[in-house]
Amino acid sequence: MGPRRAPLKSGAFTGGAAGGCWTEAARPDGQLERDGEMRIFLIAAIGAVMTLNATCGASRSTAREGVQKPHHTANGFQNNHPHEIHGFADLFQWRWDRLWGHVPEGPREEREYEFPLAENDPAYLRANRSETTVTWIGHATLLIQWHGINLLTDPMFSERAFPVQWTGPQRFAPLGLALQDLPPIDVVLLSHNHYDHLDVDTVGYLKDQRGAGQGPRFFVPLGLKAWFADQGIDDVVELDWWEHESYMGLEIHAVPAQHFSSRTPFDRNETLWAGWVVAAPGFRFYYSGDTGYSTDFQEIGRRLGPMDFSAIPIGAYAPRWFMKPVHVNPEEAVRIHREVGSRLSVGIHWGTFSLTDEALDEPPIRLAAAVKSSRLPGGSFFVMQHGETRLLDGLLVQRDAP
C-alpha cells in the first residue's frame, strides 16, 4: 500500500480544543470557559510584563564571538528589516478584545470543525528508499523523504503547545502520524524555539529512536545548541543565516526569516530563528519556518533558488495589526512562493492549534483565492490533510508538463 489521498473537508468537529493562544480546553459552560480564559489571560499579561522587564535588562549574547553581523545584537539577535514591535499594551488590547468577543467568528470553542485524518501507511514510509515524498503530520511538522533519507521539520508531537500539558493550546486535529510509526529519522530542521515548534518530549524521543543515543542529526539556528546539550543531545549542528553544512549528500543552508524567539519571559531573542534550504542532486527544498513578510525572500531566491518544493505557513495571521510582523497570511505566502522561485509549495501552520483569531479552516480558502488571483498554475500551491502523503516526483513532472 502506498500514499493515500483524500479531499479536504469542513464540517463539524466535536472534540475538545484550545480556544486560542494560552487558553484552556473547551468547556461546555460559557461562563466557565470565560473564567478559564480570564485566568490564562492574566497569566499571559503578567508574563508579558516580565518579558518587557527582561528585554530591557542585560542578557547573555549567543552571537559568535568576533562575528559582527547586522542581525546580531549585544544581547542576541534581531530581524534584518525594521518592523513594528508590539509591546504589552498591544498584547493586552488583543487579549481583551478576544476575551469579550470583539473578534469575528472563528477560533472560539463553540465553532465546529472537521479535519478528516488521511489514512496513512507507516509500513510504506519505513520501506521507502527511492521515491521523494512529503507527509503532513500537522502544524509545521513535515516528513520529507528523498533517496532513502528521512527529514523532519519542527517535530512537535505533544498534545499541547505549552510548557505544561494540562493547559495551553490543544490540538484540534489528531497527529497525522504517531511518533512510533515514523521511519528512522536522519535529519531534523528546527526553525526556532517556540513551544509549537520545539517540543522537549518529541526531541527526547527522537534522540533515542534507533537505540540509546542513536538518533537524527539536529540542525538548529545559532544559540540553540546549548538547549539541546541540556537535554543530553549532542548531535547538533548550529548555523547562522547564510551558513551551510554538508551531511549525507545534502547541502543544508540556514536562511533568514522575520520572527523572534523565546521560551521564558527572560530570554527574548537570545537565540536565532531561521528558515532552511536543503539542496540535493536534482531536488531543492525550502522550509520557511515561522515568518512575517520581508524582502529576505527575494534574497533567498536570488542566492539559493529556484526551489523544487517549499513549505510555507498560511495560518496564525489574525488580527493583522498584531500578527503581520511575524506571521504571513495566505496572500503573502503566495508572494513568498513566487519570490523563492518554487515549482511546488504546501501550506502549513494551520488547522492544528488555535493560536490566533482567524477561523482554523479559513487559511486554505484564502490560499485558493490568492493562487487564483495570482494566476499560478493549478496545483502549484496546495494544502494537505493531516497524515496525507504525496509523491513529489510525479507532482513535479505534472507541474512542468506543457
N, C-alpha and C positions, 0 to 999 in steps of 0.2 A: 504494500500500500504506500502511495506517495503523498505529496502535498494535496490538501483538500481546499476547496474554495466555496464560499457561500456569500450571498449578498448581505450587505449591512442593512439592518432594520432599526426602526424606532417604534416604541410602543409602551409597554408597561413593565416596570421593574419594581418588585415589592420587597427586596432585601434591605437590610439596614445600611446606612451610609453616613458619611460625614457631611454636614451642611455647610461646607466652605472651609476656608483656611482657619485652622486651630479651633475646630468645633467638635462637639461630642457626637456620639452615634445618634441616629434618628430616634425620636421619641414619639409615641402616638399622641401624647397630650401636648397641645400647643404651648401652654404656659410652662410646662416642664422643659420643653425644647428651648423656649426663650430664656428661661432661668439658666439652663446649662450653657447656652451661648453667651449670656452675660458674664458668667464666671470665666469662661475661656477668654472672652474679650478683655476682661480686666487683667487677666494674666498676661495676655499679649501686650496690653498697654504698658504694664509695669516693665515687661521685657524690653519694649521699645525705648522707654526712658533709660534703662540700664545700658542699652546699646548705644544711645546717643552719648551717655556719660563715658562709656568705654572708648568710643571712637574719638573723643576729644582728648583723651589721655595718651600716654605712651603705650606702644605695644611692640613686641619683638618683630624685627623685619625678617621676612622669609625670602627676600630677593637675594640673588647670588652676590657674594662679596666681590667688590671690584667691578661689577657689571652695572652700568647706568643706562637704563632704557626709559623711554617716555612713560611706559605703563608701570614702572617701578616707583614706589614712594618710600619715604623714610620708614613707614610702618607696614608696608605690604605692597598693594597693587591698586591700580585704577584702570578705567577703560581708556581706549585710545582717543575717543572723541567726546567733547563736552556734551552733557545732557542734564536734564532736570533731576535733582536728587530730592526725594521726598523724605521729610522728617516725621517726627512723632505726631505733629498736628495733622498732617495729611493722613497718616495711618489711622488716627483717632476718627477723623471725618469719614473715611471709607468704612470703618467698622461700625460707626454709629449709624450711618445710612443703611448698612446691611442689617444691623440689629433690628431696626424699626421698619424694615420692609421697603425702604426707598430705593429699590433696585427693580429692574424688570424681572418678570417671572423667569426663573432659570434654575439655579442650583439649590433652591430651598428643598427641605426634606420631603415636602408633600408632592413635589414634582416627580412624575413616574418616568422611568427609563427602562429600556430593554436593550442590552448589548449582548446579542447571542454569541456564545463561545463557539469558535470553529472547532471541528473535530480534528485534533492533531494526531500525528503518527510519530511518537518518540522513537520507535524502532527504526523508521526510515532516517530520521535525523542522526541517530547514532551510527548508522551504517553508511551514510552518505560520504563519499570521498571524492566525487567527481563533479557534482552539479553545484552551481552557485545559487544559493537560496537566501531568502530573508524570512524570518518568523517574528511577528509582533507578539511579544509576551505581555505587553501592557505598558502604558505611560511612555517612558523614554527607553525602555528595555527592549532591545532587538537582539536576536541571534542571527549573525551573518555567517554563512558557510561558503568557503572558497577553496577548492582543490584540497579538501581534507582538513583545512584549518577552521577552527570554530572560534568565533569572536563574539563577545557580548558588549553592548553599550550600557552604561549606567545601570548595573544589575540591582534591581530593587524588587525583592520577592516577599517582603513582610506585608502584613495586613494593613498597617497604618504607617503613614509617612510622618513620623514624630519620634522624639527621643524615647517615649514610652509607648507600650502597645495597648494601654487601657483608655486612651483618649487620643484626639488628633484626627486628621483627615484619613478616612477609611475607604477602602476600595468599593466602588460601585459595581465593578465587573471583576469576576474571579481571574486568577492568573491564567494566562494562555498556555502556560507550560510549567509544570511543577519543577522545583529545584532538582529533585531526584531523577527527573526524566530528561535533564539536559545531557547532551553528549559531552565528552571530555572537553573542557574549555581551555583554549590555548592562550587567548589574548582577551584582556578586559580594558576597555577605554572608559575612563572616568572623566566627566566634564567639569564637575565642581562638587562642593561638599555639602550641599543642602540635603535634607533628610529624604526627600523624594527621589534623590539620585544616588546618594551614598548611604548604604544601609549596612550597619555593622554585622547583623546576623547573616546577611547574604554573603558578604565578603569572607566572613568566618567560615561558612560552609565551603565556599569555592576554594579557599586556601588548602583544604584537605580533600578536595574532590577525588583525587586519584590515590589517596592514602595520606598518612601523616606528613604534612609539609609539602605535599605534591599537588600543586595546583597551577593556575594560569600565571602568566606574567601580567602585572597591572601597569598600565600607562596612565600617569596622573599629571595634572598641572603642577607647576612649581609650588613648593611648600607643603604638599600633602604626603610626601614620603614619610615624614615623622609620625603622622597619624597612623599610617599603615604599620610602621615599626611597633607602635604601641599595641597593635592587635596581633603581633607576632608574625607579620607578613613582611618578608624581606625581598621577594622577587618583584621589585617595583622599579620602574623607570620614570624619573621625574623630569619633565621638559617645560621649558619656557616657550612662549609664542615664537614660531618660525624655527624652532629646533626640531630635529628629527632623529630617529633611531631605526636601525635595521634589525629585523627579527623574523626568522622563519621565512625568508624570502620576501617579506613585506617592508616597505619604507613607511614608517609611521610618523606623521608630522603633527605637531601641536600648532593650532592656528588661533587667531584672536576671536573672541566673542564679546558681546556687550552685556555684562551681567554683574554679579557680585558674589561674595562668599560669606558664610558664617555658619557655625554650628552652635554657638552660645552667644549670649549678649555681649561677650567680651572679645570676640575675635573677628570682627567685621573686616573683610578684605585682607586678612593676613595671609591667606593662601590664594593662588591664582585660579581662574576659571578659563576654560578653553574649549574650542571645537577640535575636531580631528580629521585628517585626511590620511587614508590608507591606500598606498599605491602598490599594486601588484601587477605582474605582467598581464596586460590585456584587461585590467579591471581597476577602477579608481573609485573609492567610496569616501563620501564626505558625511560626517556627523557633526551637526552644528552645536549640539548641546543647547542649554537654555540661552536665549539671547534676545535683546532688542535689535531693532534695525539700525545699521550704520553703514558707512562706506567700506567697512572692513571686508565685506563680501565681494566687492569689486576687486579688491587687492588679492583675496584668496583665489578668485577666478583667474586673475592675471598670472599669479605665481604658480598655482598648482592645478588649475583647471585644464580642460573641461572634465567634469565628473561623469562617470557612468551611472552612479546611483547615489542619492543623497537622502538623509533622514533629517527632516526639518520640523520643528514644533509648529503646531497650528492652534493650540489651546492655551488657556490661562492668560487671557489678554484683557479682561474687563474688571473694573472700569478703566477705560482707556487713559483717562487723565492720570491714573495712578500706575498702571502697568506698562505703558508704552515704552519707557526707557529700558526695560529689562525683559519684556516678553513680546514677540512679534504676534500680529494677528494673521489670519489666513492670506489676506491680500499682500502683506509684507513677506510672508513665506513664499508666495509665488515670485515675488521680486528677487528673493534670495536664490530660488531655483534658477532663474534666468541669469543672474549675475555670476554664479559659480559655473555656469555652463552645463547644468545637469541634464543628462538624457532622460533619466527617470528619477522621481522623488516619491517618498512616502511621508505622509503627515503623521506625526507622533505627538505625545504630550497632550492627549485629550481623552475623554471618555473613561478615565480610570479613577482619578482622585478629584474631588470637588475643591478646588483651591481658590477660585476667583468667582466673578459674578455672572459670567455667561452661562447659558444652559449647556449641559455636558454634551448634548447632541447637536449643538449649533456649529462647531468648527467645521465638520465635513460639509455642511450645507453652504457655508460661506466659501469654503475652499472650492467647491464645484462651481460656484458662481464666478469666483476670481479666475479660475482656469478658463472658463468660457469667455469671460470678458477680455482676458489676455490673449485669447486665440492660441493657446497652447494645444499641441496635438492631443487628441483623446487618449486617456490612459497614461499620460506622461507624468501626472502628479496625482496620486491616488491615496486612499486610506484602506486599512485592512481591519478585519475582525480580530479580536483578541484570540491568540492561538493560531491564527492563519499562517500558513507557509506558502510562499510563492517562489517559482523557479525564475530567477532573474535572467538567465541566459536566453530563454525563449522570449521574455518580455522585451529585452534589449534588441533582439532580432526583429520582433514585430514593430518596435518603435522606429527602427531605421528602414523598414520596408517602404518602397515608394507607394 
